[in-house]
Amino acid sequence: MTDPDDPYRFLSVTGEVDAVTTEGAREHIDELAMRYMGEEAYPQPIESERVILRIRADDVFHGG
């Protein structure tokens, strides 16, 4: 991730996928739509199955 106000400030997390699930995926996209778009539900039709990946962080890098 980069800071939109300072392109030299960043965060990078690397690791391996620990879990894969579809449970709660619809609710998750609706939460993201509210956070980033101000919409109560994701406004586009969902034409494929949504998946949530849980990643175990092995390394964290930051700068700026």
HTML snippet that shows the backbone in 3Dmol.js (N, CA, C, O; Angstrom):
<script src="https://3Dmol.org/build/3Dmol-min.js"></script>
<div id="view" style="width:600px;height:400px;position:relative"></div>
<script>
const pdb = `
ATOM      1  N   MET A   1       0.842  -1.153   0.000  1.00  0.00           N
ATOM      2  CA  MET A   1       0.000   0.000   0.000  1.00  0.00           C
ATOM      3  C   MET A   1       0.893   1.223   0.000  1.00  0.00           C
ATOM      4  O   MET A   1       1.965   1.233   0.605  1.00  0.00           O
ATOM      5  N   THR A   2       0.426   2.260  -0.695  1.00  0.00           N
ATOM      6  CA  THR A   2       1.132   3.536  -0.656  1.00  0.00           C
ATOM      7  C   THR A   2       0.193   4.608  -0.116  1.00  0.00           C
ATOM      8  O   THR A   2      -1.025   4.538  -0.280  1.00  0.00           O
ATOM      9  N   ASP A   3       0.782   5.579   0.518  1.00  0.00           N
ATOM     10  CA  ASP A   3       0.038   6.718   1.038  1.00  0.00           C
ATOM     11  C   ASP A   3      -0.280   7.637  -0.139  1.00  0.00           C
ATOM     12  O   ASP A   3       0.641   8.070  -0.832  1.00  0.00           O
ATOM     13  N   PRO A   4      -1.558   7.951  -0.387  1.00  0.00           N
ATOM     14  CA  PRO A   4      -1.881   8.816  -1.522  1.00  0.00           C
ATOM     15  C   PRO A   4      -1.310  10.226  -1.384  1.00  0.00           C
ATOM     16  O   PRO A   4      -1.177  10.941  -2.377  1.00  0.00           O
ATOM     17  N   ASP A   5      -0.975  10.624  -0.166  1.00  0.00           N
ATOM     18  CA  ASP A   5      -0.400  11.950   0.046  1.00  0.00           C
ATOM     19  C   ASP A   5       1.122  11.958   0.020  1.00  0.00           C
ATOM     20  O   ASP A   5       1.735  13.022  -0.064  1.00  0.00           O
ATOM     21  N   ASP A   6       1.740  10.773   0.092  1.00  0.00           N
ATOM     22  CA  ASP A   6       3.203  10.665   0.118  1.00  0.00           C
ATOM     23  C   ASP A   6       3.608   9.347  -0.523  1.00  0.00           C
ATOM     24  O   ASP A   6       3.625   8.319   0.152  1.00  0.00           O
ATOM     25  N   PRO A   7       3.936   9.354  -1.815  1.00  0.00           N
ATOM     26  CA  PRO A   7       4.245   8.108  -2.515  1.00  0.00           C
ATOM     27  C   PRO A   7       5.485   7.382  -1.988  1.00  0.00           C
ATOM     28  O   PRO A   7       5.715   6.225  -2.342  1.00  0.00           O
ATOM     29  N   TYR A   8       6.284   8.039  -1.151  1.00  0.00           N
ATOM     30  CA  TYR A   8       7.454   7.390  -0.574  1.00  0.00           C
ATOM     31  C   TYR A   8       7.117   6.656   0.732  1.00  0.00           C
ATOM     32  O   TYR A   8       7.956   5.942   1.280  1.00  0.00           O
ATOM     33  N   ARG A   9       5.898   6.836   1.218  1.00  0.00           N
ATOM     34  CA  ARG A   9       5.445   6.142   2.420  1.00  0.00           C
ATOM     35  C   ARG A   9       4.652   4.919   1.976  1.00  0.00           C
ATOM     36  O   ARG A   9       3.684   5.040   1.226  1.00  0.00           O
ATOM     37  N   PHE A  10       5.064   3.741   2.439  1.00  0.00           N
ATOM     38  CA  PHE A  10       4.439   2.511   1.958  1.00  0.00           C
ATOM     39  C   PHE A  10       4.397   1.448   3.048  1.00  0.00           C
ATOM     40  O   PHE A  10       5.066   1.551   4.076  1.00  0.00           O
ATOM     41  N   LEU A  11       3.585   0.420   2.788  1.00  0.00           N
ATOM     42  CA  LEU A  11       3.499  -0.758   3.630  1.00  0.00           C
ATOM     43  C   LEU A  11       3.339  -1.953   2.713  1.00  0.00           C
ATOM     44  O   LEU A  11       2.530  -1.931   1.785  1.00  0.00           O
ATOM     45  N   SER A  12       4.108  -2.991   2.972  1.00  0.00           N
ATOM     46  CA  SER A  12       4.027  -4.226   2.194  1.00  0.00           C
ATOM     47  C   SER A  12       4.017  -5.406   3.158  1.00  0.00           C
ATOM     48  O   SER A  12       4.872  -5.502   4.038  1.00  0.00           O
ATOM     49  N   VAL A  13       3.058  -6.293   2.992  1.00  0.00           N
ATOM     50  CA  VAL A  13       2.944  -7.493   3.820  1.00  0.00           C
ATOM     51  C   VAL A  13       2.984  -8.698   2.894  1.00  0.00           C
ATOM     52  O   VAL A  13       2.219  -8.768   1.932  1.00  0.00           O
ATOM     53  N   THR A  14       3.875  -9.652   3.178  1.00  0.00           N
ATOM     54  CA  THR A  14       3.937 -10.878   2.391  1.00  0.00           C
ATOM     55  C   THR A  14       3.735 -12.076   3.304  1.00  0.00           C
ATOM     56  O   THR A  14       4.056 -12.028   4.491  1.00  0.00           O
ATOM     57  N   GLY A  15       3.204 -13.142   2.742  1.00  0.00           N
ATOM     58  CA  GLY A  15       2.958 -14.342   3.527  1.00  0.00           C
ATOM     59  C   GLY A  15       2.278 -15.402   2.687  1.00  0.00           C
ATOM     60  O   GLY A  15       2.241 -15.316   1.460  1.00  0.00           O
ATOM     61  N   GLU A  16       1.741 -16.402   3.367  1.00  0.00           N
ATOM     62  CA  GLU A  16       1.051 -17.499   2.683  1.00  0.00           C
ATOM     63  C   GLU A  16      -0.404 -17.539   3.092  1.00  0.00           C
ATOM     64  O   GLU A  16      -0.766 -17.134   4.196  1.00  0.00           O
ATOM     65  N   VAL A  17      -1.234 -18.032   2.186  1.00  0.00           N
ATOM     66  CA  VAL A  17      -2.658 -18.159   2.465  1.00  0.00           C
ATOM     67  C   VAL A  17      -2.856 -19.261   3.495  1.00  0.00           C
ATOM     68  O   VAL A  17      -2.408 -20.391   3.299  1.00  0.00           O
ATOM     69  N   ASP A  18      -3.533 -18.927   4.598  1.00  0.00           N
ATOM     70  CA  ASP A  18      -3.844 -19.885   5.658  1.00  0.00           C
ATOM     71  C   ASP A  18      -5.233 -20.476   5.504  1.00  0.00           C
ATOM     72  O   ASP A  18      -5.457 -21.632   5.864  1.00  0.00           O
ATOM     73  N   ALA A  19      -6.171 -19.695   4.972  1.00  0.00           N
ATOM     74  CA  ALA A  19      -7.552 -20.158   4.880  1.00  0.00           C
ATOM     75  C   ALA A  19      -8.235 -19.544   3.670  1.00  0.00           C
ATOM     76  O   ALA A  19      -7.946 -18.413   3.278  1.00  0.00           O
ATOM     77  N   VAL A  20      -9.140 -20.307   3.089  1.00  0.00           N
ATOM     78  CA  VAL A  20      -9.955 -19.857   1.972  1.00  0.00           C
ATOM     79  C   VAL A  20     -11.400 -20.171   2.323  1.00  0.00           C
ATOM     80  O   VAL A  20     -11.716 -21.298   2.705  1.00  0.00           O
ATOM     81  N   THR A  21     -12.288 -19.172   2.194  1.00  0.00           N
ATOM     82  CA  THR A  21     -13.688 -19.395   2.520  1.00  0.00           C
ATOM     83  C   THR A  21     -14.573 -18.515   1.651  1.00  0.00           C
ATOM     84  O   THR A  21     -14.146 -17.464   1.173  1.00  0.00           O
ATOM     85  N   THR A  22     -15.799 -18.953   1.455  1.00  0.00           N
ATOM     86  CA  THR A  22     -16.813 -18.120   0.816  1.00  0.00           C
ATOM     87  C   THR A  22     -17.777 -17.566   1.873  1.00  0.00           C
ATOM     88  O   THR A  22     -18.576 -16.675   1.587  1.00  0.00           O
ATOM     89  N   GLU A  23     -17.693 -18.100   3.080  1.00  0.00           N
ATOM     90  CA  GLU A  23     -18.590 -17.680   4.155  1.00  0.00           C
ATOM     91  C   GLU A  23     -18.334 -16.219   4.528  1.00  0.00           C
ATOM     92  O   GLU A  23     -17.208 -15.841   4.852  1.00  0.00           O
ATOM     93  N   GLY A  24     -19.371 -15.420   4.479  1.00  0.00           N
ATOM     94  CA  GLY A  24     -19.262 -14.010   4.826  1.00  0.00           C
ATOM     95  C   GLY A  24     -18.723 -13.130   3.714  1.00  0.00           C
ATOM     96  O   GLY A  24     -18.537 -11.930   3.915  1.00  0.00           O
ATOM     97  N   ALA A  25     -18.467 -13.704   2.543  1.00  0.00           N
ATOM     98  CA  ALA A  25     -17.865 -12.932   1.459  1.00  0.00           C
ATOM     99  C   ALA A  25     -18.807 -11.850   0.938  1.00  0.00           C
ATOM    100  O   ALA A  25     -18.362 -10.747   0.621  1.00  0.00           O
ATOM    101  N   ARG A  26     -20.105 -12.152   0.846  1.00  0.00           N
ATOM    102  CA  ARG A  26     -21.059 -11.142   0.375  1.00  0.00           C
ATOM    103  C   ARG A  26     -21.123  -9.977   1.366  1.00  0.00           C
ATOM    104  O   ARG A  26     -21.120  -8.815   0.961  1.00  0.00           O
ATOM    105  N   GLU A  27     -21.181 -10.285   2.644  1.00  0.00           N
ATOM    106  CA  GLU A  27     -21.217  -9.238   3.659  1.00  0.00           C
ATOM    107  C   GLU A  27     -19.937  -8.398   3.617  1.00  0.00           C
ATOM    108  O   GLU A  27     -19.968  -7.187   3.834  1.00  0.00           O
ATOM    109  N   HIS A  28     -18.827  -9.055   3.339  1.00  0.00           N
ATOM    110  CA  HIS A  28     -17.540  -8.358   3.275  1.00  0.00           C
ATOM    111  C   HIS A  28     -17.522  -7.334   2.144  1.00  0.00           C
ATOM    112  O   HIS A  28     -17.078  -6.205   2.351  1.00  0.00           O
ATOM    113  N   ILE A  29     -17.996  -7.705   0.950  1.00  0.00           N
ATOM    114  CA  ILE A  29     -17.986  -6.748  -0.162  1.00  0.00           C
ATOM    115  C   ILE A  29     -18.943  -5.597   0.113  1.00  0.00           C
ATOM    116  O   ILE A  29     -18.688  -4.467  -0.303  1.00  0.00           O
ATOM    117  N   ASP A  30     -20.055  -5.875   0.817  1.00  0.00           N
ATOM    118  CA  ASP A  30     -20.969  -4.797   1.181  1.00  0.00           C
ATOM    119  C   ASP A  30     -20.319  -3.846   2.188  1.00  0.00           C
ATOM    120  O   ASP A  30     -20.516  -2.634   2.100  1.00  0.00           O
ATOM    121  N   GLU A  31     -19.547  -4.376   3.142  1.00  0.00           N
ATOM    122  CA  GLU A  31     -18.815  -3.527   4.097  1.00  0.00           C
ATOM    123  C   GLU A  31     -17.799  -2.645   3.368  1.00  0.00           C
ATOM    124  O   GLU A  31     -17.655  -1.464   3.682  1.00  0.00           O
ATOM    125  N   LEU A  32     -17.096  -3.230   2.392  1.00  0.00           N
ATOM    126  CA  LEU A  32     -16.123  -2.447   1.623  1.00  0.00           C
ATOM    127  C   LEU A  32     -16.814  -1.377   0.793  1.00  0.00           C
ATOM    128  O   LEU A  32     -16.301  -0.265   0.666  1.00  0.00           O
ATOM    129  N   ALA A  33     -17.980  -1.702   0.224  1.00  0.00           N
ATOM    130  CA  ALA A  33     -18.738  -0.713  -0.552  1.00  0.00           C
ATOM    131  C   ALA A  33     -19.135   0.463   0.333  1.00  0.00           C
ATOM    132  O   ALA A  33     -19.077   1.614  -0.100  1.00  0.00           O
ATOM    133  N   MET A  34     -19.534   0.182   1.562  1.00  0.00           N
ATOM    134  CA  MET A  34     -19.900   1.261   2.488  1.00  0.00           C
ATOM    135  C   MET A  34     -18.673   2.104   2.833  1.00  0.00           C
ATOM    136  O   MET A  34     -18.734   3.334   2.826  1.00  0.00           O
ATOM    137  N   ARG A  35     -17.568   1.439   3.134  1.00  0.00           N
ATOM    138  CA  ARG A  35     -16.349   2.156   3.542  1.00  0.00           C
ATOM    139  C   ARG A  35     -15.794   3.028   2.427  1.00  0.00           C
ATOM    140  O   ARG A  35     -15.445   4.184   2.663  1.00  0.00           O
ATOM    141  N   TYR A  36     -15.708   2.490   1.214  1.00  0.00           N
ATOM    142  CA  TYR A  36     -15.012   3.189   0.147  1.00  0.00           C
ATOM    143  C   TYR A  36     -15.923   3.903  -0.848  1.00  0.00           C
ATOM    144  O   TYR A  36     -15.474   4.797  -1.565  1.00  0.00           O
ATOM    145  N   MET A  37     -17.207   3.516  -0.898  1.00  0.00           N
ATOM    146  CA  MET A  37     -18.103   4.105  -1.890  1.00  0.00           C
ATOM    147  C   MET A  37     -19.307   4.806  -1.266  1.00  0.00           C
ATOM    148  O   MET A  37     -20.039   5.513  -1.959  1.00  0.00           O
ATOM    149  N   GLY A  38     -19.518   4.615   0.048  1.00  0.00           N
ATOM    150  CA  GLY A  38     -20.673   5.198   0.689  1.00  0.00           C
ATOM    151  C   GLY A  38     -21.981   4.521   0.313  1.00  0.00           C
ATOM    152  O   GLY A  38     -23.053   5.097   0.500  1.00  0.00           O
ATOM    153  N   GLU A  39     -21.904   3.303  -0.217  1.00  0.00           N
ATOM    154  CA  GLU A  39     -23.078   2.532  -0.632  1.00  0.00           C
ATOM    155  C   GLU A  39     -23.368   1.462   0.411  1.00  0.00           C
ATOM    156  O   GLU A  39     -22.441   0.860   0.954  1.00  0.00           O
ATOM    157  N   GLU A  40     -24.646   1.219   0.697  1.00  0.00           N
ATOM    158  CA  GLU A  40     -24.998   0.184   1.671  1.00  0.00           C
ATOM    159  C   GLU A  40     -24.739  -1.220   1.150  1.00  0.00           C
ATOM    160  O   GLU A  40     -24.474  -2.137   1.926  1.00  0.00           O
ATOM    161  N   ALA A  41     -24.817  -1.384  -0.160  1.00  0.00           N
ATOM    162  CA  ALA A  41     -24.555  -2.684  -0.781  1.00  0.00           C
ATOM    163  C   ALA A  41     -23.699  -2.453  -2.021  1.00  0.00           C
ATOM    164  O   ALA A  41     -23.769  -1.396  -2.648  1.00  0.00           O
ATOM    165  N   TYR A  42     -22.890  -3.453  -2.367  1.00  0.00           N
ATOM    166  CA  TYR A  42     -22.052  -3.361  -3.557  1.00  0.00           C
ATOM    167  C   TYR A  42     -22.952  -3.126  -4.767  1.00  0.00           C
ATOM    168  O   TYR A  42     -23.846  -3.931  -5.027  1.00  0.00           O
ATOM    169  N   PRO A  43     -22.734  -2.029  -5.521  1.00  0.00           N
ATOM    170  CA  PRO A  43     -23.694  -1.621  -6.537  1.00  0.00           C
ATOM    171  C   PRO A  43     -23.673  -2.420  -7.850  1.00  0.00           C
ATOM    172  O   PRO A  43     -24.614  -2.317  -8.637  1.00  0.00           O
ATOM    173  N   GLN A  44     -22.641  -3.197  -8.097  1.00  0.00           N
ATOM    174  CA  GLN A  44     -22.555  -3.952  -9.344  1.00  0.00           C
ATOM    175  C   GLN A  44     -23.089  -5.368  -9.147  1.00  0.00           C
ATOM    176  O   GLN A  44     -22.973  -5.919  -8.052  1.00  0.00           O
ATOM    177  N   PRO A  45     -23.668  -5.960 -10.181  1.00  0.00           N
ATOM    178  CA  PRO A  45     -24.097  -7.357 -10.045  1.00  0.00           C
ATOM    179  C   PRO A  45     -22.878  -8.260  -9.819  1.00  0.00           C
ATOM    180  O   PRO A  45     -21.841  -8.093 -10.461  1.00  0.00           O
ATOM    181  N   ILE A  46     -23.020  -9.202  -8.911  1.00  0.00           N
ATOM    182  CA  ILE A  46     -21.930 -10.140  -8.650  1.00  0.00           C
ATOM    183  C   ILE A  46     -22.202 -11.390  -9.473  1.00  0.00           C
ATOM    184  O   ILE A  46     -23.180 -12.100  -9.242  1.00  0.00           O
ATOM    185  N   GLU A  47     -21.325 -11.648 -10.434  1.00  0.00           N
ATOM    186  CA  GLU A  47     -21.542 -12.724 -11.386  1.00  0.00           C
ATOM    187  C   GLU A  47     -20.687 -13.951 -11.118  1.00  0.00           C
ATOM    188  O   GLU A  47     -20.757 -14.933 -11.857  1.00  0.00           O
ATOM    189  N   SER A  48     -19.884 -13.900 -10.072  1.00  0.00           N
ATOM    190  CA  SER A  48     -19.055 -15.050  -9.730  1.00  0.00           C
ATOM    191  C   SER A  48     -19.045 -15.212  -8.209  1.00  0.00           C
ATOM    192  O   SER A  48     -19.453 -14.311  -7.477  1.00  0.00           O
ATOM    193  N   GLU A  49     -18.586 -16.344  -7.756  1.00  0.00           N
ATOM    194  CA  GLU A  49     -18.520 -16.591  -6.326  1.00  0.00           C
ATOM    195  C   GLU A  49     -17.412 -15.752  -5.703  1.00  0.00           C
ATOM    196  O   GLU A  49     -16.296 -15.702  -6.219  1.00  0.00           O
ATOM    197  N   ARG A  50     -17.724 -15.100  -4.603  1.00  0.00           N
ATOM    198  CA  ARG A  50     -16.727 -14.308  -3.891  1.00  0.00           C
ATOM    199  C   ARG A  50     -15.992 -15.204  -2.909  1.00  0.00           C
ATOM    200  O   ARG A  50     -16.576 -16.129  -2.343  1.00  0.00           O
ATOM    201  N   VAL A  51     -14.711 -14.929  -2.709  1.00  0.00           N
ATOM    202  CA  VAL A  51     -13.857 -15.724  -1.844  1.00  0.00           C
ATOM    203  C   VAL A  51     -13.071 -14.784  -0.936  1.00  0.00           C
ATOM    204  O   VAL A  51     -12.631 -13.718  -1.366  1.00  0.00           O
ATOM    205  N   ILE A  52     -12.900 -15.183   0.315  1.00  0.00           N
ATOM    206  CA  ILE A  52     -12.046 -14.446   1.243  1.00  0.00           C
ATOM    207  C   ILE A  52     -10.817 -15.301   1.527  1.00  0.00           C
ATOM    208  O   ILE A  52     -10.929 -16.476   1.877  1.00  0.00           O
ATOM    209  N   LEU A  53      -9.652 -14.697   1.371  1.00  0.00           N
ATOM    210  CA  LEU A  53      -8.385 -15.368   1.656  1.00  0.00           C
ATOM    211  C   LEU A  53      -7.813 -14.777   2.944  1.00  0.00           C
ATOM    212  O   LEU A  53      -7.728 -13.557   3.082  1.00  0.00           O
ATOM    213  N   ARG A  54      -7.429 -15.622   3.870  1.00  0.00           N
ATOM    214  CA  ARG A  54      -6.756 -15.166   5.088  1.00  0.00           C
ATOM    215  C   ARG A  54      -5.269 -15.465   4.895  1.00  0.00           C
ATOM    216  O   ARG A  54      -4.885 -16.607   4.641  1.00  0.00           O
ATOM    217  N   ILE A  55      -4.445 -14.438   5.017  1.00  0.00           N
ATOM    218  CA  ILE A  55      -3.006 -14.564   4.768  1.00  0.00           C
ATOM    219  C   ILE A  55      -2.246 -14.437   6.078  1.00  0.00           C
ATOM    220  O   ILE A  55      -2.454 -13.494   6.843  1.00  0.00           O
ATOM    221  N   ARG A  56      -1.360 -15.401   6.329  1.00  0.00           N
ATOM    222  CA  ARG A  56      -0.471 -15.337   7.495  1.00  0.00           C
ATOM    223  C   ARG A  56       0.706 -14.432   7.121  1.00  0.00           C
ATOM    224  O   ARG A  56       1.447 -14.745   6.189  1.00  0.00           O
ATOM    225  N   ALA A  57       0.883 -13.337   7.819  1.00  0.00           N
ATOM    226  CA  ALA A  57       1.954 -12.399   7.501  1.00  0.00           C
ATOM    227  C   ALA A  57       3.294 -12.983   7.950  1.00  0.00           C
ATOM    228  O   ALA A  57       3.490 -13.294   9.124  1.00  0.00           O
ATOM    229  N   ASP A  58       4.201 -13.124   7.000  1.00  0.00           N
ATOM    230  CA  ASP A  58       5.549 -13.595   7.309  1.00  0.00           C
ATOM    231  C   ASP A  58       6.532 -12.419   7.401  1.00  0.00           C
ATOM    232  O   ASP A  58       7.443 -12.422   8.229  1.00  0.00           O
ATOM    233  N   ASP A  59       6.332 -11.422   6.543  1.00  0.00           N
ATOM    234  CA  ASP A  59       7.212 -10.253   6.529  1.00  0.00           C
ATOM    235  C   ASP A  59       6.389  -8.994   6.364  1.00  0.00           C
ATOM    236  O   ASP A  59       5.413  -8.967   5.613  1.00  0.00           O
ATOM    237  N   VAL A  60       6.788  -7.957   7.068  1.00  0.00           N
ATOM    238  CA  VAL A  60       6.154  -6.649   6.941  1.00  0.00           C
ATOM    239  C   VAL A  60       7.257  -5.631   6.665  1.00  0.00           C
ATOM    240  O   VAL A  60       8.228  -5.528   7.416  1.00  0.00           O
ATOM    241  N   PHE A  61       7.094  -4.890   5.590  1.00  0.00           N
ATOM    242  CA  PHE A  61       8.058  -3.849   5.216  1.00  0.00           C
ATOM    243  C   PHE A  61       7.326  -2.522   5.194  1.00  0.00           C
ATOM    244  O   PHE A  61       6.177  -2.441   4.759  1.00  0.00           O
ATOM    245  N   HIS A  62       7.992  -1.493   5.663  1.00  0.00           N
ATOM    246  CA  HIS A  62       7.402  -0.158   5.605  1.00  0.00           C
ATOM    247  C   HIS A  62       8.500   0.875   5.398  1.00  0.00           C
ATOM    248  O   HIS A  62       9.669   0.631   5.695  1.00  0.00           O
ATOM    249  N   GLY A  63       8.116   1.986   4.905  1.00  0.00           N
ATOM    250  CA  GLY A  63       9.077   3.051   4.679  1.00  0.00           C
ATOM    251  C   GLY A  63       8.395   4.396   4.573  1.00  0.00           C
ATOM    252  O   GLY A  63       7.173   4.495   4.466  1.00  0.00           O
ATOM    253  N   GLY A  64       9.202   5.405   4.606  1.00  0.00           N
ATOM    254  CA  GLY A  64       8.675   6.762   4.461  1.00  0.00           C
ATOM    255  C   GLY A  64       8.705   7.431   5.719  1.00  0.00           C
ATOM    256  O   GLY A  64       8.303   8.590   5.812  1.00  0.00           O
TER     257      GLY A  64
END
`;
const viewer = $3Dmol.createViewer("view");
viewer.addModel(pdb, "pdb");
viewer.setStyle({}, {cartoon: {color: "spectrum"}});
viewer.zoomTo();
viewer.render();
</script>
